[in-house]
C-alpha cells in the first residue's frame, strides 16, 4: 500500500526493506512451529514405548503373563490419551489466547481514543 501512494516506495530495494521484518517474523514463527511439532510428535510416539520399558524387568523375568502386560499397556494408553488432549489442542489454545489479546488491545485503544475525544 505504501508503494501505491508513492512511486519511490515501490522500488525493489524499498519493498525488500519494508517486508524484511515481516519475512523474519514468519520464518521465526515457522521455526517455533517446527520445534513444537518435533517435541509433540516425539512425545506422542514415545508414549507408545514407555509402558513396555516400565514393564521390561517383569516381562524379562517372566513374573507376569501376556494378558497382564496387555491390560497394563492398554490402561497406560488411556492415561496417556487423556494427557494428549492438551498437546493436540495446543495450537487452538494459542490461537484463542492470541485473539483474546488482540481484542483486549483493540478495546483498550478504543477507550483511549474515546477519552481523548471527550477531553477536547
N, C-alpha and C positions, 0 to 999 in steps of 0.2 A: 504494500500500500504506500509505503514511503517513496518507492520508485515511481508510482503513478503520479504523485504530487509534484515531484521534482525530477527532471530527466537526469540530473547529475547523480542522483542516488540510485539510478538503475544500471550503473556501470558494473561489470562483473566483480571488480575488486571491492566495490562498496557493498554489493549484495552479499559477497562472501563474508565481509566484516559484520554485516547485520545478522547473518544467520549462523555465524560461527558458534556463538553461545548456545543457540538452540540445538545445533548438532551435538555439542558437548553434553548438554543435558540429556538428550535422547540416548547417546551412547553410554553415558553413565547409568541411566535407568535400565538399559538392556543388560549391562554388566551385572547390576544388582539382581535383576530377574534371573540371570543365568546362575549366579551363586545360590540364590534362594532355591531355584528349581533343582540344582545339583544336591543341595542339602536335603530337600524334601524327598526327592526320589531315592536318595541313599537311605534315608530313614525308613521309607515305605518298603524298600526291598530288604533292608537289614532286619526289619521286624519279622520277616518270614523265617529267618535263620535263628533268631535269638532263642526260641523255645527249645530247639534241638541242642544248642550249646548249653543251655541251662540244664537240660536233662541228659547231657552227654555222659557224665560219670555213671549215672544209674542205668543208662542203656548199655554201656560197655560192661558193667559188672553183671548185667542180667537181673537186676533187682526188680524191674518192672516189666510188664508184658507190653506187647504192641498196642493192645486196646487201651491201656492206661496212658501210654505215650500219645496216642491219637486224641484221647479225651483232653489231656493236658494241653496239647498243641492247639486244639480247637478252642478251649477256654481262653488261652493266652491270646489267640487270634481275635476273639470277641473283645477283649480288653483293649488290644492294640487298635482294633477298628473304631472303637468309641473315642480313643485319643486322636485318631486320624481326622476326625471331623474338623477340628480347629486347623490342622495343617492343610487339608483340602479346601477349606473355606477362607484361607488367609488372604488371598487376593481380593475376594469380595469384601472382606472386613477392611482392608486397607483402602479400597475404593470408597466405601461408605464413610470412613473417617476423613478421607480427603474431601468428599462432597460436603460433609458437615463443617469442616474448617473453612472451605471456600464460602459457604453460605453465611457462616458466622462473621467472616471478614466483610462480606458484601453488606450485611445488615449493619455492622459497625460503621462502615463508610457512609451508608445512607443516613444513619443517625447523626454522624458528624457533619454531613452536608446540611441536614435539616437544622441543626443547632447553629451552624454558621449563617444560614439564611435567616433564621429568626433574630439573630443578633444585629443584622444590618437593616 
